[in-house]
Amino acid sequence: MPSTPQSHAEPSLQTSPPTQSITEAVVAAVTETSGTKPTTPLYEAIDPDALESLYQHGSPTVSFEYAGQHVTIAPDRTITVSNQ
């Protein structure tokens, strides 16, 4: 049976909205996806205080690259991590 190519890559990981801080959830999601804790601090990819503030006062969609992964945080705080 021939396989059909997918038009987009599936996410490596998609989490439920976190109960911890959004920055802790991002690091945990990237760690789970890669199998190891990132050696690069999150602040080298994005301002953690600004990220926390965004999700305390609003509901944006934020995407950025961190530790070799593409991270997207949805308005409902769901985090999707995929390989670059």
C-alpha positions as CSV (number, residue, x, y, z in Angstrom):
1,M,0.0,0.0,0.0
2,P,1.6,3.3,-1.0
3,S,2.1,5.9,1.7
4,T,0.8,9.4,1.2
5,P,3.2,12.2,2.2
6,Q,2.0,14.5,4.9
7,S,1.7,18.2,4.1
8,H,3.0,19.2,7.5
9,A,5.0,17.7,10.3
10,E,3.2,16.5,13.3
11,P,4.1,18.2,16.6
12,S,6.7,16.4,18.7
13,L,4.8,17.2,21.8
14,Q,1.6,19.1,22.7
15,T,0.8,19.7,26.3
16,S,-2.3,20.5,28.2
17,P,-2.5,24.0,29.7
18,P,0.1,24.0,32.5
19,T,-0.7,24.4,36.2
20,Q,2.8,25.7,36.8
21,S,4.3,28.9,35.5
22,I,4.4,29.2,31.7
23,T,8.2,29.4,31.7
24,E,8.5,26.2,33.8
25,A,6.1,24.5,31.5
26,V,8.1,25.5,28.4
27,V,11.3,24.1,29.8
28,A,9.5,20.9,30.9
29,A,8.0,20.5,27.4
30,V,11.3,21.0,25.6
31,T,13.0,18.6,28.1
32,E,10.4,16.0,27.4
33,T,10.7,16.4,23.7
34,S,14.5,16.3,23.5
35,G,15.0,13.8,26.3
36,T,17.4,16.1,28.2
37,K,17.1,19.4,30.0
38,P,18.2,22.3,27.7
39,T,21.7,23.6,28.3
40,T,20.7,27.0,27.1
41,P,18.8,29.2,29.6
42,L,15.3,30.2,28.4
43,Y,16.2,33.9,28.8
44,E,18.6,33.5,25.8
45,A,15.6,32.7,23.6
46,I,12.9,34.9,25.1
47,D,12.4,37.2,28.1
48,P,10.8,34.9,30.8
49,D,9.3,37.8,32.8
50,A,7.7,39.2,29.7
51,L,6.4,35.8,28.8
52,E,4.9,35.3,32.2
53,S,3.3,38.7,32.1
54,L,1.7,38.0,28.7
55,Y,-0.1,35.0,30.0
56,Q,-1.2,36.6,33.3
57,H,-2.8,39.6,31.5
58,G,-3.8,38.3,28.1
59,S,-4.1,35.4,25.7
60,P,-1.7,35.8,22.8
61,T,-0.2,33.2,20.6
62,V,3.6,33.2,21.0
63,S,6.1,31.3,18.9
64,F,9.9,31.2,19.3
65,E,12.9,28.9,18.9
66,Y,14.5,27.4,22.0
67,A,17.2,24.7,22.4
68,G,16.8,23.6,18.8
69,Q,13.0,23.3,19.1
70,H,10.1,25.4,17.8
71,V,7.8,26.3,20.7
72,T,4.3,27.7,20.3
73,I,2.1,28.7,23.2
74,A,-1.6,29.0,22.3
75,P,-4.0,31.5,24.0
76,D,-5.3,28.6,26.2
77,R,-1.7,28.1,27.4
78,T,-1.3,24.8,25.4
79,I,2.3,24.4,24.5
80,T,3.4,22.7,21.2
81,V,7.0,21.8,20.8
82,S,8.3,20.5,17.4
83,N,11.6,19.8,15.8
84,Q,13.0,22.6,13.7
